[in-house]
Amino acid sequence: MQSGSKVPVALELAGQGPEPLAAYLHVPFCYHRCGYCNFTLLAGREDLHEQFVEAILTELSWLEAPQPVQTIFLGGGTPSILRPELMERLLEGIAKWLPIHGIGEWSIEANPRDITLSNLKRWSDFGINRVSIGGQSFQARKLQVLERDHRSEELNCAIELAMSHMPRVSLDLIFAAPQETLMEWQDDLEKAVCSGVGHVSTYGLTFEKGASFYGRLQRQEIAKIDEQLELDMYNLAIDTLEASGIEHYEISNFAVQGQTCQHNQSYWNSDRWWGFGPSAASYLGNTRSVNHRGTLQYLRKVQSGVSPIAEQDHLSIDQQCRERFVFGMRQRKGVDWENLKTQFPDQTTWQIQNTLHKHIEHGWMEHQGAYVRLTRSGLVISDGLWNEYLTAR
Ligand code: SF4
């Protein structure tokens, strides 16, 4: 459904149940575009940073009253790219409109180059207590292949500095880069463990349409690594990190005790969340809405007082059940199936259960008390399992 009304976003979606627990804000700028990235962002457009900050503050003001949340995630893009005075204006606005209540979590995604003492101090002065570092690798060759704009020495310094000034630090790592070997990946994992970060996210490299790697793959300028090697890398990540006390708690995420990402758990638990900025999604009262993906279009809409929502879907009870199951199953603890069954119509849960039985017989899923969860062999093929649960028959 298209939305082009003059009604502010928050008012379109408000009054549909309990208030959201989480808020995501998307900063759509980067220094340059990495070869594998097809995210919604503009590279090298510092001229638009100020307009963007004004626009997202306007979008926030359409909440009309401060909306307390438990978690905030300032993501992108590269939010840390904003110059100090713009960052301060943005953080001040976020703190005003989305006050964190209780023991909250406020994360910022940062380029290692932006992790300086003054930035860390500025961020924590406004309440940020978790930094997610886009490190991707500690190795010069791999960073170059991935077209990252930081050096491995900068990553080491950034982690050390962040850990001495922020309560929680997370590190992103990519595996299965072209020509990467298992030993190189092992080295990255060991360096991550030695760095002492409390949270690690690992992602296998993908070749998405819109990313320059996609075209280079078609032209055979680069090649994917062997599929079995990629699976071995994923398994190595689980074994290495778990052996070091960094628990595998979601398909791609690992944390020491007490450092799981609370914000992302809102998504996996199908809770409610606000989204602000281009391409950001909100999930409120069974309604999912997504803002315009294009930054220029987002700016034009907000600057003319028009809702930036591009799509809005009302989820049926059947869809809600299926999504709750699939997103919940991403977590290693799985889904409380006995509880879920009591909340949704039998017709939907029977269909899910039929598929579940099949996957249990294959050894991809298992019961554990009231929960069902992925087995180790289910984990590595999980991407291919979800569609069957999401599709009503
Ligand atoms: S820094 Fe992250 S968001 Fe920005 S271009 Fe690179 S991969 Fe994409």
Residues whose N, C-alpha, C, O or C-beta is under 5 A from the ligand:
A	BS01	SF4	C30 H32 R33 C34 C37 F39 G76 G77
